[in-house]
Amino acid sequence: MERTQPARSGRHQRGGTPVPARSGQAGLSTKPVSALLTRPLLIFTFILLLLIQSTLWLGPSLTGGQVLAFAGIDGNLYISDVTRNQTRQLTRDSAYDTDPAWSPDGQRIAYFSRENRNPTLYVIDATGRNRRSLSLESAGVNRFMAWAPDNRHIVYVAPNNGLNDIFLLDVDTRAIRNLTEHPADDTEPAWSPDGSQILFTSQRAGNSDIFLLDVACEPADCEPRNITHNPAVDLLPQWSPDGTMILFLSNRDGGDFDVFVQDLNVGEPVNISANHLDDTLPQWSPSGDELLWLAPFNERYDRRVIIGNLEGQHTQTLVDQNGSIVSARWSPDGRYIAFSYAIEATRSIFFVNLRDGRWRILANGLNGQSPAWRP
């Protein structure tokens, strides 16, 4: 029978003579080096994975068509990755933050914050850092604001001597220039794709028309060009992605507002929606060959999304009989449409894949509005 050797303490030299362990080294004498390194290595690996995940989530590596910013009903801004179904809070303050707008490079977000009676324009990094106020006028700004393609300038609308003017703001230096400076209401600015011109709505012709402004010119040197020339109400202009056409709303065909498209070089405005309903919030598709707009579908004036081509054919409709779509935005890759959906007292952010038409709720039903896709 094999005999069991008694347990021995201490270290051993060749020949089996026991040697007592040195003071303070008992813990090192019996544990292998690999066991001592395992726990710190696991901790280091865990921290590294967290840092990598944070970099992917917070950093610029996220691709377009995946990430949304939106305003929560609680008054804070949120960012959500629709592919991972992850949402994080961007702002945390006592003010009411709304209308997020991404810079074209996707690195910063401008938004309005109502800390008192007047809204204030702010900008914040997409990581949630470097929040700062951009507004200098004590009267505040209104809800029209747009980034320039150069990622540095923003146009916005603010009161000036009792009426609205359009201002150009350098985000880095906070230098401001009045672009319109006219004794009439100027509002709803929209940048051309190359950043050289701005469309806007003005009352300077005696009614609401669409005007074109060269940004490089001072108001005293360059007179904006009237694009629409019509006694009806024309408003909410937007450039086509290639800069050759514009769309806008007008009630020139019978009192109800329809969506019109106009070539800037040739031709008259063409009524695209022509449905004898008050359409609103028109938008170009990223490819420029389709449009979307909101249109009412019942006596409560609940709205649906209609998608149509430039020939006036309606190609797709997003509707739910139980509620109303409040605002909608096309993703930069053209695959999705995100929208704020109101039913009774709640507003939730949904997005739909245009290939299968399925509605998916965002942020686990967190109440929100004003969705904006990261470029």
FIZADO-287043 format. One record per residue (C-alpha): residue in three letters; chain; x, y, z. Coordinates in steps of 0.05 Angstrom, whole numbers, padded with zeros to 5 digits. Layout:
+------+-----+--------+--------+--------+
: type : mol :      X :      Y :      Z :
+------+-----+--------+--------+--------+
:  ALA :   A :      X :      Y :      Z :
...
+------+-----+--------+--------+--------+
***
This chain:
+------+-----+--------+--------+--------+
: type : mol :      X :      Y :      Z :
+------+-----+--------+--------+--------+
:  MET :   A :  00000 :  00000 :  00000 :
:  GLU :   A :  00024 :  00069 : -00017 :
:  ARG :   A :  00040 :  00111 :  00044 :
:  THR :   A :  00015 :  00181 :  00049 :
:  GLN :   A :  00069 :  00232 :  00065 :
:  PRO :   A :  00053 :  00279 :  00121 :
:  ALA :   A :  00044 :  00352 :  00104 :
:  ARG :   A :  00107 :  00393 :  00114 :
:  SER :   A :  00114 :  00467 :  00126 :
:  GLY :   A :  00169 :  00510 :  00101 :
:  ARG :   A :  00212 :  00509 :  00038 :
:  HIS :   A :  00253 :  00448 :  00017 :
:  GLN :   A :  00324 :  00441 : -00008 :
:  ARG :   A :  00349 :  00382 : -00048 :
:  GLY :   A :  00354 :  00321 : -00004 :
:  GLY :   A :  00289 :  00335 :  00031 :
:  THR :   A :  00316 :  00376 :  00090 :
:  PRO :   A :  00262 :  00424 :  00111 :
:  VAL :   A :  00280 :  00498 :  00113 :
:  PRO :   A :  00234 :  00546 :  00151 :
:  ALA :   A :  00200 :  00599 :  00109 :
:  ARG :   A :  00227 :  00669 :  00118 :
:  SER :   A :  00186 :  00719 :  00155 :
:  GLY :   A :  00137 :  00756 :  00110 :
:  GLN :   A :  00143 :  00705 :  00053 :
:  ALA :   A :  00095 :  00651 :  00074 :
:  GLY :   A :  00042 :  00676 :  00024 :
:  LEU :   A :  00092 :  00674 : -00033 :
:  SER :   A :  00118 :  00605 : -00019 :
:  THR :   A :  00057 :  00564 : -00036 :
:  LYS :   A :  00020 :  00604 : -00091 :
:  PRO :   A :  00043 :  00599 : -00163 :
:  VAL :   A :  00058 :  00664 : -00200 :
:  SER :   A :  00001 :  00652 : -00250 :
:  ALA :   A : -00050 :  00651 : -00193 :
:  LEU :   A : -00024 :  00716 : -00165 :
:  LEU :   A : -00032 :  00750 : -00233 :
:  THR :   A : -00101 :  00724 : -00251 :
:  ARG :   A : -00143 :  00772 : -00211 :
:  PRO :   A : -00108 :  00837 : -00231 :
:  LEU :   A : -00109 :  00813 : -00303 :
:  LEU :   A : -00184 :  00801 : -00301 :
:  ILE :   A : -00195 :  00870 : -00270 :
:  PHE :   A : -00152 :  00903 : -00323 :
:  THR :   A : -00188 :  00866 : -00379 :
:  PHE :   A : -00256 :  00887 : -00352 :
:  ILE :   A : -00236 :  00960 : -00348 :
:  LEU :   A : -00206 :  00958 : -00419 :
:  LEU :   A : -00271 :  00929 : -00447 :
:  LEU :   A : -00311 :  00984 : -00413 :
:  LEU :   A : -00265 :  01037 : -00443 :
:  ILE :   A : -00271 :  01006 : -00512 :
:  GLN :   A : -00347 :  01003 : -00507 :
:  SER :   A : -00350 :  01075 : -00482 :
:  THR :   A : -00306 :  01098 : -00540 :
:  LEU :   A : -00350 :  01063 : -00591 :
:  TRP :   A : -00413 :  01091 : -00559 :
:  LEU :   A : -00389 :  01161 : -00544 :
:  GLY :   A : -00338 :  01171 : -00599 :
:  PRO :   A : -00341 :  01190 : -00673 :
:  SER :   A : -00336 :  01119 : -00699 :
:  LEU :   A : -00412 :  01108 : -00701 :
:  THR :   A : -00436 :  01110 : -00772 :
:  GLY :   A : -00493 :  01152 : -00800 :
:  GLY :   A : -00563 :  01126 : -00800 :
:  GLN :   A : -00556 :  01093 : -00732 :
:  VAL :   A : -00558 :  01146 : -00678 :
:  LEU :   A : -00615 :  01192 : -00658 :
:  ALA :   A : -00617 :  01252 : -00612 :
:  PHE :   A : -00684 :  01272 : -00584 :
:  ALA :   A : -00716 :  01316 : -00531 :
:  GLY :   A : -00747 :  01280 : -00472 :
:  ILE :   A : -00812 :  01304 : -00442 :
:  ASP :   A : -00774 :  01311 : -00376 :
:  GLY :   A : -00736 :  01370 : -00407 :
:  ASN :   A : -00670 :  01335 : -00421 :
:  LEU :   A : -00637 :  01312 : -00486 :
:  TYR :   A : -00622 :  01240 : -00501 :
:  ILE :   A : -00581 :  01201 : -00552 :
:  SER :   A : -00601 :  01131 : -00575 :
:  ASP :   A : -00567 :  01079 : -00618 :
:  VAL :   A : -00624 :  01046 : -00656 :
:  THR :   A : -00583 :  00985 : -00676 :
:  ARG :   A : -00563 :  00967 : -00604 :
:  ASN :   A : -00626 :  00995 : -00571 :
:  GLN :   A : -00583 :  01035 : -00523 :
:  THR :   A : -00602 :  01104 : -00498 :
:  ARG :   A : -00563 :  01152 : -00454 :
:  GLN :   A : -00580 :  01220 : -00425 :
:  LEU :   A : -00542 :  01278 : -00456 :
:  THR :   A : -00563 :  01339 : -00413 :
:  ARG :   A : -00579 :  01343 : -00339 :
:  ASP :   A : -00603 :  01410 : -00317 :
:  SER :   A : -00664 :  01446 : -00290 :
:  ALA :   A : -00680 :  01480 : -00356 :
:  TYR :   A : -00725 :  01452 : -00412 :
:  ASP :   A : -00681 :  01430 : -00469 :
:  THR :   A : -00710 :  01417 : -00538 :
:  ASP :   A : -00699 :  01417 : -00614 :
:  PRO :   A : -00630 :  01382 : -00619 :
:  ALA :   A : -00592 :  01394 : -00684 :
:  TRP :   A : -00528 :  01356 : -00702 :
:  SER :   A : -00468 :  01391 : -00732 :
:  PRO :   A : -00454 :  01362 : -00802 :
:  ASP :   A : -00394 :  01324 : -00776 :
:  GLY :   A : -00435 :  01292 : -00720 :
:  GLN :   A : -00389 :  01318 : -00665 :
:  ARG :   A : -00434 :  01371 : -00632 :
:  ILE :   A : -00507 :  01384 : -00619 :
:  ALA :   A : -00539 :  01453 : -00617 :
:  TYR :   A : -00605 :  01460 : -00581 :
:  PHE :   A : -00652 :  01509 : -00547 :
:  SER :   A : -00656 :  01512 : -00471 :
:  ARG :   A : -00712 :  01550 : -00436 :
:  GLU :   A : -00682 :  01571 : -00370 :
:  ASN :   A : -00727 :  01632 : -00363 :
:  ARG :   A : -00780 :  01664 : -00406 :
:  ASN :   A : -00736 :  01666 : -00469 :
:  PRO :   A : -00702 :  01605 : -00501 :
:  THR :   A : -00626 :  01605 : -00503 :
:  LEU :   A : -00583 :  01573 : -00556 :
:  TYR :   A : -00533 :  01522 : -00530 :
:  VAL :   A : -00482 :  01474 : -00560 :
:  ILE :   A : -00454 :  01411 : -00529 :
:  ASP :   A : -00407 :  01356 : -00551 :
:  ALA :   A : -00439 :  01291 : -00571 :
:  THR :   A : -00402 :  01260 : -00512 :
:  GLY :   A : -00442 :  01305 : -00464 :
:  ARG :   A : -00382 :  01349 : -00449 :
:  ASN :   A : -00367 :  01423 : -00462 :
:  ARG :   A : -00437 :  01451 : -00456 :
:  ARG :   A : -00439 :  01526 : -00467 :
:  SER :   A : -00488 :  01581 : -00483 :
:  LEU :   A : -00483 :  01615 : -00551 :
:  SER :   A : -00538 :  01668 : -00544 :
:  LEU :   A : -00517 :  01740 : -00533 :
:  GLU :   A : -00583 :  01777 : -00543 :
:  SER :   A : -00623 :  01788 : -00479 :
:  ALA :   A : -00688 :  01778 : -00519 :
:  GLY :   A : -00668 :  01707 : -00534 :
:  VAL :   A : -00677 :  01668 : -00598 :
:  ASN :   A : -00736 :  01632 : -00628 :
:  ARG :   A : -00741 :  01560 : -00651 :
:  PHE :   A : -00709 :  01566 : -00720 :
:  MET :   A : -00636 :  01546 : -00723 :
:  ALA :   A : -00592 :  01510 : -00774 :
:  TRP :   A : -00518 :  01489 : -00777 :
:  ALA :   A : -00476 :  01511 : -00836 :
:  PRO :   A : -00440 :  01457 : -00877 :
:  ASP :   A : -00374 :  01483 : -00850 :
:  ASN :   A : -00390 :  01456 : -00779 :
:  ARG :   A : -00372 :  01525 : -00750 :
:  HIS :   A : -00431 :  01572 : -00764 :
:  ILE :   A : -00504 :  01571 : -00744 :
:  VAL :   A : -00560 :  01614 : -00770 :
:  TYR :   A : -00617 :  01629 : -00723 :
:  VAL :   A : -00676 :  01677 : -00716 :
:  ALA :   A : -00681 :  01730 : -00661 :
:  PRO :   A : -00722 :  01792 : -00648 :
:  ASN :   A : -00693 :  01858 : -00672 :
:  ASN :   A : -00732 :  01922 : -00659 :
:  GLY :   A : -00796 :  01884 : -00650 :
:  LEU :   A : -00790 :  01840 : -00712 :
:  ASN :   A : -00750 :  01778 : -00729 :
:  ASP :   A : -00683 :  01779 : -00766 :
:  ILE :   A : -00636 :  01723 : -00786 :
:  PHE :   A : -00568 :  01722 : -00753 :
:  LEU :   A : -00503 :  01686 : -00769 :
:  LEU :   A : -00465 :  01660 : -00709 :
:  ASP :   A : -00393 :  01635 : -00706 :
:  VAL :   A : -00398 :  01577 : -00656 :
:  ASP :   A : -00324 :  01582 : -00636 :
:  THR :   A : -00316 :  01657 : -00629 :
:  ARG :   A : -00389 :  01675 : -00615 :
:  ALA :   A : -00384 :  01731 : -00667 :
:  ILE :   A : -00453 :  01749 : -00693 :
:  ARG :   A : -00475 :  01783 : -00758 :
:  ASN :   A : -00545 :  01805 : -00777 :
:  LEU :   A : -00558 :  01776 : -00847 :
:  THR :   A : -00625 :  01808 : -00863 :
:  GLU :   A : -00635 :  01872 : -00822 :
:  HIS :   A : -00701 :  01892 : -00853 :
:  PRO :   A : -00765 :  01924 : -00824 :
:  ALA :   A : -00804 :  01860 : -00838 :
:  ASP :   A : -00807 :  01790 : -00808 :
:  ASP :   A : -00751 :  01745 : -00834 :
:  THR :   A : -00752 :  01673 : -00810 :
:  GLU :   A : -00743 :  01598 : -00826 :
:  PRO :   A : -00672 :  01599 : -00854 :
:  ALA :   A : -00645 :  01539 : -00893 :
:  TRP :   A : -00573 :  01531 : -00917 :
:  SER :   A : -00555 :  01512 : -00988 :
:  PRO :   A : -00514 :  01447 : -00993 :
:  ASP :   A : -00451 :  01487 : -01009 :
:  GLY :   A : -00461 :  01537 : -00952 :
:  SER :   A : -00460 :  01598 : -00997 :
:  GLN :   A : -00535 :  01616 : -00996 :
:  ILE :   A : -00594 :  01615 : -00949 :
:  LEU :   A : -00668 :  01607 : -00965 :
:  PHE :   A : -00715 :  01642 : -00917 :
:  THR :   A : -00787 :  01664 : -00909 :
:  SER :   A : -00801 :  01739 : -00907 :
:  GLN :   A : -00859 :  01787 : -00904 :
:  ARG :   A : -00820 :  01842 : -00939 :
:  ALA :   A : -00861 :  01836 : -01003 :
:  GLY :   A : -00926 :  01847 : -00966 :
:  ASN :   A : -00941 :  01773 : -00957 :
:  SER :   A : -00903 :  01710 : -00939 :
:  ASP :   A : -00854 :  01693 : -00996 :
:  ILE :   A : -00791 :  01652 : -01003 :
:  PHE :   A : -00727 :  01692 : -01012 :
:  LEU :   A : -00655 :  01674 : -01030 :
:  LEU :   A : -00596 :  01707 : -00996 :
:  ASP :   A : -00521 :  01707 : -01012 :
:  VAL :   A : -00488 :  01696 : -00944 :
:  ALA :   A : -00424 :  01733 : -00964 :
:  CYS :   A : -00461 :  01798 : -00978 :
:  GLU :   A : -00478 :  01851 : -00926 :
:  PRO :   A : -00552 :  01870 : -00922 :
:  ALA :   A : -00538 :  01940 : -00948 :
:  ASP :   A : -00501 :  01914 : -01009 :
:  CYS :   A : -00543 :  01855 : -01032 :
:  GLU :   A : -00618 :  01851 : -01039 :
:  PRO :   A : -00647 :  01781 : -01028 :
:  ARG :   A : -00682 :  01752 : -01088 :
:  ASN :   A : -00756 :  01735 : -01085 :
:  ILE :   A : -00763 :  01663 : -01108 :
:  THR :   A : -00839 :  01651 : -01105 :
:  HIS :   A : -00873 :  01718 : -01122 :
:  ASN :   A : -00944 :  01698 : -01103 :
:  PRO :   A : -00999 :  01732 : -01062 :
:  ALA :   A : -01011 :  01667 : -01025 :
:  VAL :   A : -00973 :  01645 : -00963 :
:  ASP :   A : -00907 :  01608 : -00979 :
:  LEU :   A : -00865 :  01581 : -00922 :
:  LEU :   A : -00818 :  01527 : -00894 :
:  PRO :   A : -00768 :  01525 : -00953 :
:  GLN :   A : -00716 :  01470 : -00960 :
:  TRP :   A : -00661 :  01456 : -01010 :
:  SER :   A : -00656 :  01392 : -01050 :
:  PRO :   A : -00593 :  01352 : -01033 :
:  ASP :   A : -00561 :  01373 : -01100 :
:  GLY :   A : -00580 :  01446 : -01091 :
:  THR :   A : -00619 :  01453 : -01157 :
:  MET :   A : -00690 :  01452 : -01129 :
:  ILE :   A : -00728 :  01475 : -01068 :
:  LEU :   A : -00791 :  01451 : -01034 :
:  PHE :   A : -00839 :  01493 : -00992 :
:  LEU :   A : -00911 :  01496 : -00967 :
:  SER :   A : -00962 :  01541 : -01000 :
:  ASN :   A : -01037 :  01552 : -00998 :
:  ARG :   A : -01039 :  01581 : -01069 :
:  ASP :   A : -01083 :  01525 : -01096 :
:  GLY :   A : -01146 :  01533 : -01057 :
:  GLY :   A : -01132 :  01552 : -00985 :
:  ASP :   A : -01104 :  01487 : -00957 :
:  PHE :   A : -01029 :  01481 : -00951 :
:  ASP :   A : -00996 :  01434 : -01001 :
:  VAL :   A : -00924 :  01414 : -01015 :
:  PHE :   A : -00892 :  01448 : -01076 :
:  VAL :   A : -00826 :  01435 : -01112 :
:  GLN :   A : -00792 :  01487 : -01155 :
:  ASP :   A : -00731 :  01485 : -01199 :
:  LEU :   A : -00689 :  01546 : -01184 :
:  ASN :   A : -00668 :  01555 : -01256 :
:  VAL :   A : -00729 :  01538 : -01298 :
:  GLY :   A : -00802 :  01523 : -01289 :
:  GLU :   A : -00859 :  01541 : -01242 :
:  PRO :   A : -00874 :  01510 : -01174 :
:  VAL :   A : -00907 :  01441 : -01179 :
:  ASN :   A : -00958 :  01417 : -01129 :
:  ILE :   A : -00934 :  01349 : -01104 :
:  SER :   A : -00985 :  01332 : -01050 :
:  ALA :   A : -01050 :  01363 : -01079 :
:  ASN :   A : -01095 :  01329 : -01029 :
:  HIS :   A : -01137 :  01389 : -01004 :
:  LEU :   A : -01111 :  01379 : -00934 :
:  ASP :   A : -01065 :  01422 : -00892 :
:  ASP :   A : -00998 :  01387 : -00903 :
:  THR :   A : -00938 :  01406 : -00861 :
:  LEU :   A : -00865 :  01393 : -00846 :
:  PRO :   A : -00841 :  01371 : -00915 :
:  GLN :   A : -00772 :  01340 : -00923 :
:  TRP :   A : -00728 :  01315 : -00979 :
:  SER :   A : -00703 :  01243 : -00979 :
:  PRO :   A : -00626 :  01238 : -00975 :
:  SER :   A : -00625 :  01217 : -01049 :
:  GLY :   A : -00669 :  01275 : -01070 :
:  ASP :   A : -00718 :  01233 : -01111 :
:  GLU :   A : -00773 :  01229 : -01057 :
:  LEU :   A : -00806 :  01273 : -01005 :
:  LEU :   A : -00843 :  01261 : -00941 :
:  TRP :   A : -00894 :  01305 : -00906 :
:  LEU :   A : -00947 :  01301 : -00852 :
:  ALA :   A : -01021 :  01303 : -00870 :
:  PRO :   A : -01084 :  01297 : -00827 :
:  PHE :   A : -01129 :  01236 : -00837 :
:  ASN :   A : -01188 :  01246 : -00790 :
:  GLU :   A : -01233 :  01298 : -00758 :
:  ARG :   A : -01185 :  01303 : -00698 :
:  TYR :   A : -01131 :  01325 : -00746 :
:  ASP :   A : -01086 :  01267 : -00727 :
:  ARG :   A : -01029 :  01264 : -00776 :
:  ARG :   A : -00995 :  01210 : -00817 :
:  VAL :   A : -00931 :  01208 : -00857 :
:  ILE :   A : -00938 :  01208 : -00932 :
:  ILE :   A : -00879 :  01191 : -00978 :
:  GLY :   A : -00883 :  01213 : -01051 :
:  ASN :   A : -00840 :  01221 : -01112 :
:  LEU :   A : -00828 :  01284 : -01153 :
:  GLU :   A : -00884 :  01264 : -01202 :
:  GLY :   A : -00935 :  01270 : -01146 :
:  GLN :   A : -00946 :  01195 : -01136 :
:  HIS :   A : -00954 :  01173 : -01064 :
:  THR :   A : -00910 :  01113 : -01054 :
:  GLN :   A : -00918 :  01097 : -00980 :
:  THR :   A : -00959 :  01118 : -00919 :
:  LEU :   A : -00943 :  01111 : -00845 :
:  VAL :   A : -01006 :  01115 : -00803 :
:  ASP :   A : -01037 :  01089 : -00740 :
:  GLN :   A : -01111 :  01100 : -00725 :
:  ASN :   A : -01100 :  01109 : -00650 :
:  GLY :   A : -01054 :  01168 : -00650 :
:  SER :   A : -01018 :  01223 : -00689 :
:  ILE :   A : -00948 :  01230 : -00717 :
:  VAL :   A : -00921 :  01297 : -00694 :
:  SER :   A : -00853 :  01303 : -00728 :
:  ALA :   A : -00814 :  01257 : -00775 :
:  ARG :   A : -00741 :  01254 : -00799 :
:  TRP :   A : -00708 :  01213 : -00853 :
:  SER :   A : -00644 :  01177 : -00834 :
:  PRO :   A : -00581 :  01198 : -00873 :
:  ASP :   A : -00577 :  01130 : -00907 :
:  GLY :   A : -00650 :  01133 : -00928 :
:  ARG :   A : -00667 :  01067 : -00895 :
:  TYR :   A : -00707 :  01092 : -00835 :
:  ILE :   A : -00756 :  01146 : -00814 :
:  ALA :   A : -00758 :  01167 : -00741 :
:  PHE :   A : -00819 :  01203 : -00714 :
:  SER :   A : -00851 :  01227 : -00651 :
:  TYR :   A : -00918 :  01192 : -00641 :
:  ALA :   A : -00972 :  01222 : -00596 :
:  ILE :   A : -01028 :  01181 : -00566 :
:  GLU :   A : -01069 :  01214 : -00511 :
:  ALA :   A : -01020 :  01246 : -00462 :
:  THR :   A : -00957 :  01209 : -00484 :
:  ARG :   A : -00906 :  01220 : -00538 :
:  SER :   A : -00858 :  01165 : -00557 :
:  ILE :   A : -00802 :  01161 : -00608 :
:  PHE :   A : -00811 :  01107 : -00661 :
:  PHE :   A : -00770 :  01089 : -00722 :
:  VAL :   A : -00792 :  01048 : -00782 :
:  ASN :   A : -00751 :  01008 : -00831 :
:  LEU :   A : -00778 :  01028 : -00899 :
:  ARG :   A : -00762 :  00959 : -00928 :
:  ASP :   A : -00809 :  00920 : -00882 :
:  GLY :   A : -00853 :  00976 : -00855 :
:  ARG :   A : -00847 :  00953 : -00783 :
:  TRP :   A : -00853 :  01003 : -00727 :
:  ARG :   A : -00803 :  00998 : -00671 :
:  ILE :   A : -00806 :  01038 : -00607 :
:  LEU :   A : -00743 :  01072 : -00583 :
:  ALA :   A : -00714 :  01080 : -00513 :
:  ASN :   A : -00762 :  01031 : -00481 :
:  GLY :   A : -00820 :  01078 : -00490 :
:  LEU :   A : -00787 :  01139 : -00460 :
:  ASN :   A : -00831 :  01199 : -00475 :
:  GLY :   A : -00796 :  01242 : -00527 :
:  GLN :   A : -00802 :  01289 : -00587 :
:  SER :   A : -00760 :  01325 : -00640 :
:  PRO :   A : -00719 :  01266 : -00665 :
:  ALA :   A : -00655 :  01283 : -00703 :
:  TRP :   A : -00610 :  01233 : -00737 :
:  ARG :   A : -00535 :  01238 : -00731 :
:  PRO :   A : -00505 :  01254 : -00800 :
+------+-----+--------+--------+--------+
***
